[in-house]
Amino acid sequence: MMTTFSVVLCTYNGARYLREQLDSIATQTVLPSELIACDDVSTDASVEMLTDFATHASFPVRIVRNPVNLRSTANFAQGMALATGDVIVLADQDDRWQPHKLERFQQEWQQFPETDLIFTDAELIDGKGQRLGRRLWDSIGFSCGFRQWVQCGRTFEVLLKRYIMTGATMAFRSELREQLLPIPTTWVHDAWIAILVAAMRGRIVMLPEPLIDYRLHASQQIGAQQRNYWEQYQFARTITAADLEQQALQFQQAAEHLEPHLGTDDVHVRALLAKTTHLRSRACMKTHRWRRYPQALLEFASGHYNRYSLGWKALLVDLLT
């Protein structure tokens, strides 16, 4: 039985690059069963482009025009709820797919039908569509060591330390929506999907093939800026206690969302709550400087920096900033 794909595309003033993305979807070697395009009150020609595309596409195109601006997380959640295919494939308005992307996904699901989520690497391109000679995973710090963890089924452990999946490269079973929705507005949709699927012991497949061209440009919401060690340190210095409290709230929300599905004693729920406590401890160090050194050393001795942050790097940031 062939897998059917629902592509969920969200737009907001994306006319500059939208046509190229739509064309790359229309020329897939395996076509989607539908495209759901949710426009978030664009003031440019995005809706007109979608409407024109719908008249020529060889698959159904559903265009949803939001009466008010939902922002990306709620907009993607809306599109996910409307999908009717076996698998939901997320799409950003400014990228470009490789022609065999859906075919490659279909091959994977046919060979391993128990797969819950697939994510891939991507080539980085600039605003003019020129390749930058770098790949997404390297730019976001998804190291070879972390990739080995994922291959060994330790994806949840990696996600407790850092985000490694971009929605634009992601596809997942539509039947997971009951456990994924609603998405809190404090989260970015792809990070929420990744951490929940991993916590629910979903089978996550990592494909090192770059199946999309991921565009970097000045007006995008979230990019993939590559930083050297000094730049990483300088960026870390800008993280405030409020930022850490916000992250703590996010992981608390994930734990509370999963409790009805997994139970309060589930190891993943308890790990999310422990991550919450660790983040709040780090926030406390920034607001009560006299507690910084003993608190940091306690967190390090307990192994929390290695489990829930980036180890000695995070420890040094807390001690020195």
Rosetta silent file (secondary structure, phi, psi, omega in degrees, C-alpha in Angstrom):
SEQUENCE: MMTTFSVVLCTYNGARYLREQLDSIATQTVLPSELIACDDVSTDASVEMLTDFATHASFPVRIVRNPVNLRSTANFAQGMALATGDVIVLADQDDRWQPHKLERFQQEWQQFPETDLIFTDAELIDGKGQRLGRRLWDSIGFSCGFRQWVQCGRTFEVLLKRYIMTGATMAFRSELREQLLPIPTTWVHDAWIAILVAAMRGRIVMLPEPLIDYRLHASQQIGAQQRNYWEQYQFARTITAADLEQQALQFQQAAEHLEPHLGTDDVHVRALLAKTTHLRSRACMKTHRWRRYPQALLEFASGHYNRYSLGWKALLVDLLT
SCORE:     score description
SCORE:     0.000 S_00000001
   1 L     0.000  131.454 -176.567    0.000    0.000    0.000 S_00000001
   2 L   -78.637  141.754  176.759    1.362    3.380   -1.036 S_00000001
   3 L   -78.176  135.303  176.023    1.871    6.097    1.569 S_00000001
   4 L  -102.554  138.063 -174.086   -0.122    9.277    0.987 S_00000001
   5 E  -113.927  127.331  170.158    1.521   12.596    1.828 S_00000001
   6 E  -102.272  118.044  177.112   -0.186   15.780    2.992 S_00000001
   7 E   -90.382  125.244  177.767    2.083   18.785    2.534 S_00000001
   8 E  -108.533  112.894 -177.538    1.398   21.554    5.063 S_00000001
   9 E  -116.291  127.941  176.781    2.754   24.898    3.865 S_00000001
  10 E  -111.820  135.428 -177.584    2.440   28.103    5.879 S_00000001
  11 E  -124.834  147.388  171.708    2.885   31.498    4.251 S_00000001
  12 L  -156.732  104.516 -179.261    3.320   35.032    5.471 S_00000001
  13 L    48.764   48.577 -175.733    4.487   37.666    2.991 S_00000001
  14 L  -107.663   19.550 -172.487    6.561   35.012    1.251 S_00000001
  15 H   -59.325  -27.692 -175.350    5.944   35.937   -2.383 S_00000001
  16 H   -60.271  -38.220 -176.019    9.636   36.543   -3.083 S_00000001
  17 H  -117.120   -4.600 -170.703   10.535   32.855   -2.806 S_00000001
  18 H   -63.157  -41.450 -177.385    7.165   31.102   -2.790 S_00000001
  19 H   -59.020  -41.726 -179.257    6.961   30.313   -6.483 S_00000001
  20 H   -64.524  -38.967  177.771   10.243   28.406   -6.409 S_00000001
  21 H   -66.805  -45.505  179.137    9.051   26.332   -3.454 S_00000001
  22 H   -60.173  -42.046  179.276    5.696   25.575   -5.075 S_00000001
  23 H   -63.024  -37.770 -179.666    7.390   24.508   -8.293 S_00000001
  24 H   -69.269  -28.220  175.233    9.675   22.141   -6.373 S_00000001
  25 H   -75.222  -39.803 -177.219    6.616   20.502   -4.768 S_00000001
  26 H   -69.073  -21.510 -176.285    4.788   20.235   -8.092 S_00000001
  27 L  -105.499   20.940  176.085    7.731   18.474   -9.764 S_00000001
  28 L   -64.771  144.135  177.449    8.219   15.730   -7.165 S_00000001
  29 L   -69.254  -25.238  168.061    8.794   12.266   -8.582 S_00000001
  30 L  -120.835  117.957 -173.711    6.131   11.120   -6.096 S_00000001
  31 L   -83.543  151.563  174.625    3.386   13.708   -5.810 S_00000001
  32 L   -70.627  160.851  175.472    1.582   14.568   -2.586 S_00000001
  33 L   -80.163  -19.346  178.245   -2.054   13.631   -2.143 S_00000001
  34 E  -167.784  157.965  170.595   -2.803   17.244   -1.189 S_00000001
  35 E  -122.075  124.025  175.117   -1.270   20.585   -0.351 S_00000001
  36 E  -108.346  114.846 -177.636   -2.726   22.564    2.547 S_00000001
  37 E  -111.571  116.908 -179.487   -1.574   26.175    2.420 S_00000001
  38 E  -108.389  112.384 -178.655   -2.388   28.350    5.435 S_00000001
  39 E   -96.642  133.049 -172.795   -1.778   32.040    4.825 S_00000001
  40 L  -101.935   59.592  176.695   -1.264   34.249    7.872 S_00000001
  41 L    61.268   51.961  176.269   -2.757   37.553    6.610 S_00000001
  42 L   -67.103  147.058  176.663   -0.123   38.250    3.964 S_00000001
  43 L  -109.959    2.851  177.064   -0.110   41.712    2.441 S_00000001
  44 L  -103.359 -154.455 -174.828    1.946   40.738   -0.612 S_00000001
  45 L   -91.821   17.719 -176.376    1.057   38.463   -3.541 S_00000001
  46 H   -57.937  -47.975 -177.871    1.359   35.190   -1.591 S_00000001
  47 H   -65.034  -39.847  178.275   -2.366   34.326   -1.736 S_00000001
  48 H   -62.014  -40.817  178.234   -2.549   35.184   -5.439 S_00000001
  49 H   -63.981  -42.869  178.649    0.403   32.881   -6.113 S_00000001
  50 H   -63.618  -42.451 -179.891   -1.239   30.066   -4.160 S_00000001
  51 H   -63.063  -43.670  177.952   -4.543   30.569   -5.979 S_00000001
  52 H   -64.289  -41.309  179.383   -2.847   30.493   -9.373 S_00000001
  53 H   -62.274  -39.483 -177.954   -0.869   27.407   -8.377 S_00000001
  54 H   -62.726  -31.157 -178.262   -4.063   25.628   -7.285 S_00000001
  55 H   -73.417  -19.467 -176.854   -5.609   26.039  -10.736 S_00000001
  56 H  -113.494  -12.852 -175.501   -2.726   24.185  -12.407 S_00000001
  57 L   -66.568  147.484 -179.731   -1.596   21.672   -9.775 S_00000001
  58 L   -90.289   13.051  176.764   -2.120   17.966  -10.476 S_00000001
  59 L  -141.805  158.410 -178.154   -3.180   17.370   -6.852 S_00000001
  60 L   -63.275  139.752  176.636   -5.764   19.085   -4.608 S_00000001
  61 E  -125.009  121.081  177.583   -4.708   22.390   -3.073 S_00000001
  62 E  -108.442  122.661 -178.913   -6.609   23.791   -0.102 S_00000001
  63 E  -107.788  124.111  177.762   -5.961   27.433    0.735 S_00000001
  64 E  -112.776  122.176  179.017   -6.849   28.705    4.194 S_00000001
  65 E  -105.202  112.644 -178.351   -6.769   32.472    4.726 S_00000001
  66 L   -69.902  135.549  177.866   -6.543   33.344    8.397 S_00000001
  67 L   -71.075  -26.719  176.457   -8.761   36.267    9.491 S_00000001
  68 L  -134.422  161.873 -178.319   -6.091   37.289   12.024 S_00000001
  69 L   -74.725  118.089 -178.880   -2.375   36.649   12.282 S_00000001
  70 L   -90.083  -21.726 -170.429   -1.809   33.352   14.138 S_00000001
  71 H    72.852  166.653 -163.169    1.990   33.294   13.875 S_00000001
  72 H   -63.189  -43.344 -175.785    3.904   30.258   12.694 S_00000001
  73 H   -61.244  -52.210 -179.684    3.313   27.740   15.504 S_00000001
  74 H   -66.092  -31.937 -179.897   -0.486   28.091   15.572 S_00000001
  75 H   -68.652  -43.324  176.851   -0.582   28.299   11.788 S_00000001
  76 H   -66.492  -38.479  177.625    1.284   25.012   11.346 S_00000001
  77 H   -60.244  -39.752  177.601   -0.896   23.390   14.027 S_00000001
  78 H   -61.302  -46.994  179.756   -3.948   24.463   12.034 S_00000001
  79 H   -63.678  -39.334  177.143   -2.563   22.923    8.864 S_00000001
  80 H   -60.072  -41.371 -178.137   -1.673   19.704   10.665 S_00000001
  81 H   -65.415  -26.406 -176.758   -5.238   19.389   11.954 S_00000001
  82 H   -89.292  -12.838 -174.194   -6.616   19.675    8.398 S_00000001
  83 L   -67.361  143.553 -179.421   -4.335   17.081    6.790 S_00000001
  84 L  -117.293   -6.054 -178.502   -5.942   13.868    5.495 S_00000001
  85 L   -79.239  172.600  177.827   -2.906   11.904    4.283 S_00000001
  86 L   -67.496  -35.267 -175.101   -1.043    9.117    6.065 S_00000001
  87 E  -128.937  137.609  176.985    1.995   11.321    6.585 S_00000001
  88 E   -99.655  125.854  178.080    2.273   15.057    7.204 S_00000001
  89 E  -114.394  118.444 -178.714    5.199   16.791    5.493 S_00000001
  90 E   -84.083  145.715 -178.398    5.937   20.312    6.699 S_00000001
  91 E  -139.549  133.105  171.984    7.115   22.949    4.241 S_00000001
  92 L   -90.020  154.910 -173.746    8.499   26.450    4.671 S_00000001
  93 L   -74.220  -16.662 -170.211    7.636   29.089    2.111 S_00000001
  94 L  -114.240    9.348 -179.599   11.213   30.042    1.238 S_00000001
  95 L   -98.218 -170.341 -179.320   12.988   26.707    0.709 S_00000001
  96 E  -148.536  124.142 -177.199   13.377   24.428   -2.297 S_00000001
  97 E   -86.328  147.966  167.843   12.821   20.673   -2.317 S_00000001
  98 L   -72.505  145.039 -172.749   14.937   18.110   -4.126 S_00000001
  99 L   -57.981  -26.784 -174.934   12.790   16.366   -6.785 S_00000001
 100 L  -101.509   16.526 -175.881   12.990   12.957   -5.061 S_00000001
 101 H   -58.312  -54.632 -178.045   12.198   14.100   -1.494 S_00000001
 102 H   -68.126  -32.543  176.578    8.765   12.470   -1.223 S_00000001
 103 H   -63.466  -41.024  178.863    9.941    9.421   -3.155 S_00000001
 104 H   -65.257  -40.174  175.795   12.741    8.955   -0.630 S_00000001
 105 H   -62.517  -42.744 -179.120   10.247    9.263    2.243 S_00000001
 106 H   -62.832  -41.572  177.659    7.970    6.739    0.581 S_00000001
 107 H   -58.893  -42.302 -178.287   10.831    4.261    0.194 S_00000001
 108 H   -65.857  -43.529 -179.144   11.633    4.595    3.883 S_00000001
 109 H   -70.652  -31.054  176.639    8.024    4.057    4.999 S_00000001
 110 H   -69.747  -38.131 -179.238    7.603    1.072    2.691 S_00000001
 111 H   -76.833  -36.395 -178.798   10.751   -0.558    4.047 S_00000001
 112 L  -129.930   78.119 -174.336   10.071    0.384    7.686 S_00000001
 113 L   -64.211  -15.103  179.529    6.300    0.883    8.058 S_00000001
 114 L   -83.215   -0.273 -179.700    6.625    1.309   11.825 S_00000001
 115 L   -62.543  135.630  178.629    8.499    4.611   11.347 S_00000001
 116 L  -101.400  -35.178 -175.751    6.855    7.553   13.135 S_00000001
 117 E  -150.346  140.966  175.380    9.026   10.491   12.075 S_00000001
 118 E  -124.878  138.258  169.053   11.758   11.188    9.530 S_00000001
 119 E  -136.998  154.062 -172.000   14.081   14.174    9.402 S_00000001
 120 E  -130.394  171.885  170.950   16.888   14.936    6.982 S_00000001
 121 E   -84.144  175.833 -179.552   19.860   17.174    6.425 S_00000001
 122 E  -149.791  150.254  169.281   19.716   20.143    4.021 S_00000001
 123 E   -82.568  140.529  176.989   21.963   22.178    1.787 S_00000001
 124 E   -91.565  133.597  176.638   22.196   25.848    2.753 S_00000001
 125 E  -126.803  161.347  179.232   21.486   28.430    0.050 S_00000001
 126 L   -95.326 -174.420 -177.261   21.461   32.215    0.082 S_00000001
 127 L   -61.608  -21.465  178.964   18.732   34.650   -0.880 S_00000001
 128 L   -94.338    2.317  179.235   19.630   34.245   -4.555 S_00000001
 129 L    86.142    8.197  179.591   19.398   30.461   -4.407 S_00000001
 130 L   -85.488  135.863 -179.663   23.161   29.910   -4.569 S_00000001
 131 E   -70.988  141.220 -174.461   24.539   27.076   -2.473 S_00000001
 132 E   -95.597   -2.482  179.579   26.806   28.151    0.361 S_00000001
 133 E    76.828   17.871  178.522   28.865   24.961    0.543 S_00000001
 134 E  -131.884  158.298  177.692   27.545   24.152    4.028 S_00000001
 135 E  -114.740  158.951 -174.038   24.895   21.841    5.381 S_00000001
 136 H   -62.467  -48.157 -174.395   22.219   22.452    7.949 S_00000001
 137 H   -59.077  -42.286  178.447   23.234   19.854   10.538 S_00000001
 138 H   -63.477  -36.161 -175.732   26.770   21.213   10.796 S_00000001
 139 H   -72.547  -28.386 -177.871   25.434   24.760   11.162 S_00000001
 140 L   -99.572    7.946  176.696   23.086   23.965   14.050 S_00000001
 141 L    80.834   22.400  176.084   25.598   21.910   16.019 S_00000001
 142 L   -84.169   85.355 -169.797   24.206   18.464   15.237 S_00000001
 143 L   -73.700  169.189  177.356   27.589   16.826   15.684 S_00000001
 144 H   -61.321  -36.257  178.220   28.757   13.370   14.604 S_00000001
 145 H   -63.028  -44.884  177.938   28.559   12.298   18.237 S_00000001
 146 H   -66.213  -33.723  178.097   24.924   13.345   18.529 S_00000001
 147 H   -64.840  -37.184  176.692   24.155   11.633   15.217 S_00000001
 148 H   -65.878  -36.448  176.200   25.509    8.381   16.640 S_00000001
 149 H   -59.992  -45.761 -179.132   23.225    8.833   19.651 S_00000001
 150 H   -62.308  -43.097  178.907   20.235    9.158   17.326 S_00000001
 151 H   -61.520  -28.092  179.750   21.262    6.059   15.385 S_00000001
 152 L   -90.446    7.759  178.208   21.402    4.181   18.690 S_00000001
 153 L    83.619   18.222 -177.950   17.879    5.262   19.628 S_00000001
 154 L  -104.760   34.928 -176.539   18.955    7.996   22.063 S_00000001
 155 H   -61.175  -40.732 -179.293   17.171   10.839   20.271 S_00000001
 156 H   -60.677  -39.018  178.661   15.325   11.984   23.384 S_00000001
 157 H   -63.598  -38.343  177.365   18.619   12.376   25.243 S_00000001
 158 H   -65.639  -43.417 -176.695   19.957   14.581   22.460 S_00000001
 159 H   -68.108  -22.545  173.372   16.811   16.717   22.439 S_00000001
 160 H   -69.130  -20.969 -177.349   17.145   17.341   26.162 S_00000001
 161 H   -99.882  -38.681 -179.837   20.456   19.030   25.349 S_00000001
 162 L  -162.875  161.340  177.973   19.730   20.797   22.044 S_00000001
 163 L   -86.228  137.943 -175.299   17.332   20.957   19.100 S_00000001
 164 L  -129.741   -6.091 -175.680   18.422   19.017   16.030 S_00000001
 165 L  -115.667  133.001  175.865   15.333   18.833   13.799 S_00000001
 166 L  -106.685  133.131 -176.709   14.029   21.537   11.507 S_00000001
 167 H   -54.646  -33.392 -177.991   10.374   21.404   10.504 S_00000001
 168 H   -64.543  -18.089  179.182   11.246   22.036    6.868 S_00000001
 169 H  -108.483   10.130 -167.527   13.019   18.647    6.739 S_00000001
 170 E  -106.697  144.592  170.845   10.455   16.752    8.825 S_00000001
 171 E  -142.807  141.271 -176.543    7.673   14.271    8.048 S_00000001
 172 E  -150.043  160.086 -178.545    5.594   12.328   10.569 S_00000001
 173 E   -64.379  133.119 -179.657    2.549   10.069   10.833 S_00000001
 174 H   -67.099  -24.058 -179.560   -0.719   12.012   10.865 S_00000001
 175 H   -68.185  -10.904  177.912   -2.130    9.627   13.502 S_00000001
 176 H   -78.013   -9.084 -174.307    0.243   11.240   16.020 S_00000001
 177 H   -58.147  -35.028 -178.662   -1.791   14.456   15.995 S_00000001
 178 H   -58.281  -35.639  179.623   -3.950   13.362   18.911 S_00000001
 179 H   -86.597  -20.287 -174.305   -0.854   13.293   21.103 S_00000001
 180 H   -93.021  -32.517 -175.498    0.779   16.398   19.547 S_00000001
 181 L   -96.732  147.432   -1.075   -2.047   18.928   19.463 S_00000001
 182 L   -79.531  162.735  177.666   -2.563   21.525   20.741 S_00000001
 183 L  -101.791  123.305  178.107    0.899   23.124   20.547 S_00000001
 184 L   -60.039  142.683 -178.450    1.601   25.768   23.205 S_00000001
 185 L   -67.899  -15.083  177.231    2.368   29.171   21.709 S_00000001
 186 L   -73.324  -17.155 -177.705    5.556   29.295   23.788 S_00000001
 187 L   -99.456  154.662  163.478    7.020   26.523   21.610 S_00000001
 188 L   -86.095  136.396 -168.841    8.183   26.450   18.007 S_00000001
 189 H   -54.764  -41.970 -174.757    6.133   23.752   16.293 S_00000001
 190 H   -71.228  -36.043  177.326    9.026   21.571   15.081 S_00000001
 191 H   -65.570  -39.646  178.012   10.782   21.472   18.455 S_00000001
 192 H   -63.257  -47.030  179.709    7.502   20.482   20.129 S_00000001
 193 H   -59.785  -45.610 -176.477    6.832   17.706   17.615 S_00000001
 194 H   -62.749  -49.699 -175.059   10.367   16.344   17.956 S_00000001
 195 H   -68.034  -35.587 -179.986   10.513   16.223   21.755 S_00000001
 196 H   -71.795  -43.840  179.341    7.039   14.689   22.093 S_00000001
 197 H   -62.522  -41.821  178.629    7.551   11.987   19.476 S_00000001
 198 H   -64.589  -41.169 -179.844   10.902   11.101   21.041 S_00000001
 199 H   -65.885  -32.055  179.863    9.373   11.047   24.540 S_00000001
 200 L   -84.302   12.696  177.352    6.594    8.730   23.339 S_00000001
 201 L    62.543   32.761  176.756    9.272    6.290   22.135 S_00000001
 202 L   -69.015  151.403  177.476    8.396    6.889   18.514 S_00000001
 203 L   -81.233  110.836 -176.817   10.645    5.368   15.859 S_00000001
 204 E  -107.454  127.364 -178.839   12.610    8.332   14.526 S_00000001
 205 E  -110.215  131.180  178.591   14.690    7.930   11.374 S_00000001
 206 E  -105.850  119.000  177.699   17.552   10.271   10.544 S_00000001
 207 E  -106.967  115.675 -178.711   18.411   10.580    6.847 S_00000001
 208 E   -71.584   -6.234  179.913   21.779   12.272    6.207 S_00000001
 209 E   -70.281  136.294  175.554   20.770   13.075    2.646 S_00000001
 210 E   -81.158   95.463 -173.818   20.124   16.794    2.015 S_00000001
 211 E   -91.431   -1.671  171.626   16.588   16.545    0.602 S_00000001
 212 E  -138.561  162.036  166.677   15.914   20.282    0.598 S_00000001
 213 E   -99.695  115.522 -175.450   17.772   23.516   -0.036 S_00000001
 214 E   -95.400  117.099 -171.585   17.347   25.542    3.166 S_00000001
 215 E   -87.783  132.130  172.864   17.419   29.241    2.404 S_00000001
 216 L  -105.331  125.403  178.214   19.191   31.756    4.625 S_00000001
 217 L  -155.392  167.443 -169.740   18.066   35.358    4.250 S_00000001
 218 L   -66.607  -29.272 -171.623   17.574   38.460    6.350 S_00000001
 219 L   -96.983    4.104 -178.422   13.787   38.273    6.748 S_00000001
 220 L   -76.568  154.511 -176.260   13.378   34.637    7.859 S_00000001
 221 L   -72.838  -46.333 -178.977   12.033   33.894   11.332 S_00000001
 222 L  -132.614  129.260 -177.971   14.569   31.228   12.339 S_00000001
 223 L  -113.026 -160.988 -179.232   17.880   30.647   10.590 S_00000001
 224 L  -138.751   60.635 -176.498   20.914   28.377   10.840 S_00000001
 225 L   -73.963  126.324  179.379   23.750   30.692   11.700 S_00000001
 226 L   -89.973  129.474 -176.863   27.063   28.890   12.192 S_00000001
 227 L  -122.342  142.092  170.727   29.170   30.283   15.057 S_00000001
 228 L   -78.487 -179.493 -174.907   32.751   29.644   16.115 S_00000001
 229 H   -61.691  -40.854  179.525   33.574   29.094   19.788 S_00000001
 230 H   -64.945  -42.680  178.629   34.034   32.795   20.528 S_00000001
 231 H   -66.111  -36.030  175.720   30.764   33.678   18.826 S_00000001
 232 H   -62.300  -42.093  179.834   29.008   30.892   20.734 S_00000001
 233 H   -65.265  -44.267  179.882   30.350   32.322   23.986 S_00000001
 234 H   -62.817  -38.985  177.478   29.288   35.849   23.062 S_00000001
 235 H   -66.452  -42.898 -179.255   25.811   34.632   22.169 S_00000001
 236 H   -60.789  -31.738  179.759   25.552   32.632   25.402 S_00000001
 237 H   -65.353  -22.671 -178.317   26.344   35.791   27.356 S_00000001
 238 L   -82.766  -10.020 -178.748   23.161   37.383   26.014 S_00000001
 239 L   -74.733  123.750 -175.850   20.939   34.657   27.532 S_00000001
 240 L   -98.796  171.527  174.795   19.125   36.119   30.525 S_00000001
 241 H   -60.294  -37.354  178.645   17.455   34.602   33.560 S_00000001
 242 H   -63.977  -36.940  177.157   14.117   35.339   31.883 S_00000001
 243 H   -62.738  -43.898  179.995   15.212   33.342   28.825 S_00000001
 244 H   -67.743  -37.302  175.847   16.070   30.348   30.987 S_00000001
 245 H   -63.886  -37.759  177.688   12.781   30.648   32.879 S_00000001
 246 H   -64.677  -41.780  176.999   10.962   30.680   29.544 S_00000001
 247 H   -63.740  -40.034  178.256   12.760   27.496   28.491 S_00000001
 248 H   -60.446  -42.894  177.613   11.889   25.925   31.844 S_00000001
 249 H   -60.036  -40.365 -179.654    8.235   26.752   31.264 S_00000001
 250 H   -60.953  -48.012 -178.120    8.377   25.081   27.861 S_00000001
 251 H   -70.204  -30.641  173.336    9.703   21.791   29.201 S_00000001
 252 H   -64.270  -42.141  177.175    7.216   21.906   32.052 S_00000001
 253 H   -61.256  -40.356  178.450    4.436   22.286   29.476 S_00000001
 254 H   -62.711  -43.316  178.937    5.786   19.281   27.556 S_00000001
 255 H   -62.988  -45.043 -179.358    5.796   17.163   30.718 S_00000001
 256 H   -65.704  -34.117  178.651    2.254   18.218   31.640 S_00000001
 257 H   -67.779  -35.293 -175.124    1.067   17.522   28.083 S_00000001
 258 H   -85.048  -22.053 -176.015    2.533   14.004   28.150 S_00000001
 259 H   -54.143  -44.402  178.770    1.384   12.991   31.620 S_00000001
 260 H   -63.941  -26.026 -177.555   -2.150   11.931   30.506 S_00000001
 261 H   -89.706  -36.026 -172.965   -0.624    9.786   27.735 S_00000001
 262 H  -111.252  -21.715 -177.032    2.400    8.305   29.528 S_00000001
 263 L    95.954  153.459 -175.737    1.668    8.675   33.243 S_00000001
 264 L   -69.680  -22.986 -177.963    3.429   10.720   35.906 S_00000001
 265 L   -91.344    1.268 -179.182    5.990    7.995   36.616 S_00000001
 266 L   -62.926  139.934 -175.690    7.169    7.688   33.020 S_00000001
 267 H   -61.938  -33.653 -178.800   10.935    8.114   32.730 S_00000001
 268 H   -74.911  -37.682  176.024   10.613   10.691   29.950 S_00000001
 269 H   -62.263  -44.047  179.839    8.093   12.797   31.846 S_00000001
 270 H   -66.113  -33.727  177.776   10.394   12.797   34.871 S_00000001
 271 H   -67.276  -39.010  177.704   13.350   13.751   32.660 S_00000001
 272 H   -63.930  -39.821  177.654   11.432   16.724   31.270 S_00000001
 273 H   -68.525  -36.066  176.490   10.630   17.884   34.792 S_00000001
 274 H   -66.329  -37.709  174.783   14.277   17.433   35.796 S_00000001
 275 H   -61.651  -40.555  177.423   15.291   19.554   32.803 S_00000001
 276 H   -59.195  -47.311  179.870   12.833   22.189   34.035 S_00000001
 277 H   -62.299  -41.172  178.809   14.448   22.192   37.500 S_00000001
 278 H   -61.883  -44.855 -179.947   17.941   22.440   35.971 S_00000001
 279 H   -64.456  -38.641  179.130   16.980   25.438   33.835 S_00000001
 280 H   -70.252  -31.589  174.397   15.434   27.215   36.804 S_00000001
 281 H   -65.378  -42.440  177.707   18.569   26.538   38.817 S_00000001
 282 H   -65.424  -36.772  176.768   20.653   28.137   36.066 S_00000001
 283 H   -63.763  -39.438 -179.972   18.277   31.103   35.992 S_00000001
 284 H   -61.708  -34.245  179.194   18.694   31.506   39.739 S_00000001
 285 H   -63.303  -29.485 -178.730   22.454   31.782   39.280 S_00000001
 286 H   -80.526  -24.887 -178.047   21.957   34.863   37.131 S_00000001
 287 H   -99.206  -18.618  177.873   19.691   36.633   39.607 S_00000001
 288 L  -127.941   83.216 -171.094   21.517   35.594   42.819 S_00000001
 289 H   -61.333  -30.552 -179.423   25.182   35.920   41.962 S_00000001
 290 H   -66.031  -18.365  179.507   26.385   34.876   45.420 S_00000001
 291 H   -95.288   -0.760 -171.395   24.837   31.446   44.764 S_00000001
 292 H   -59.795  -55.001 -173.104   26.443   31.016   41.364 S_00000001
 293 H   -67.257  -51.254  178.471   29.529   28.981   42.243 S_00000001
 294 H   -62.748  -37.607 -179.847   28.076   26.556   44.809 S_00000001
 295 H   -68.037  -42.393  179.401   24.915   26.064   42.719 S_00000001
 296 H   -63.891  -42.769 -179.851   26.871   25.510   39.493 S_00000001
 297 H   -66.977  -35.665  176.499   29.201   23.020   41.129 S_00000001
 298 H   -64.806  -44.218  178.499   26.239   21.170   42.636 S_00000001
 299 H   -64.399  -36.680  179.295   24.531   20.952   39.253 S_00000001
 300 H   -69.878  -44.162 -178.583   27.770   19.749   37.658 S_00000001
 301 H   -64.111  -31.270  179.675   28.459   17.131   40.339 S_00000001
 302 L   -79.333   -6.990 -179.971   24.918   15.776   39.956 S_00000001
 303 L    84.890    5.737 -175.681   25.455   15.339   36.204 S_00000001
 304 H   -68.953  -34.685  177.707   22.708   17.766   35.262 S_00000001
 305 H   -62.735  -37.000 -179.269   24.917   19.877   33.002 S_00000001
 306 H   -76.842  -30.887 -178.710   25.798   16.774   30.990 S_00000001
 307 H   -83.312  -38.925 -167.480   22.218   15.453   30.856 S_00000001
 308 H  -118.418   -4.770  175.891   20.245   18.642   30.306 S_00000001
 309 L  -138.672 -171.192 -176.362   22.712   21.212   28.911 S_00000001
 310 L   -90.863   44.412  170.900   25.850   21.206   26.794 S_00000001
 311 L    62.086 -135.143 -174.950   28.131   19.992   29.566 S_00000001
 312 H   -63.163  -26.395  178.311   31.222   21.990   30.472 S_00000001
 313 H   -62.679  -46.998  179.554   30.388   24.676   27.904 S_00000001
 314 H   -67.195  -36.551  178.107   27.183   25.585   29.740 S_00000001
 315 H   -61.535  -46.090  179.982   28.976   25.356   33.084 S_00000001
 316 H   -63.416  -38.238  178.477   31.646   27.838   31.980 S_00000001
 317 H   -61.732  -43.810 -179.159   29.014   30.218   30.666 S_00000001
 318 H   -67.642  -32.376 -178.707   27.203   30.167   34.015 S_00000001
 319 H   -79.802  -30.727 -169.495   30.439   30.697   35.947 S_00000001
 320 H  -104.305  -12.843 -177.182   31.913   33.414   33.747 S_00000001
 321 L  -108.902    0.000    0.000   28.962   35.521   32.594 S_00000001
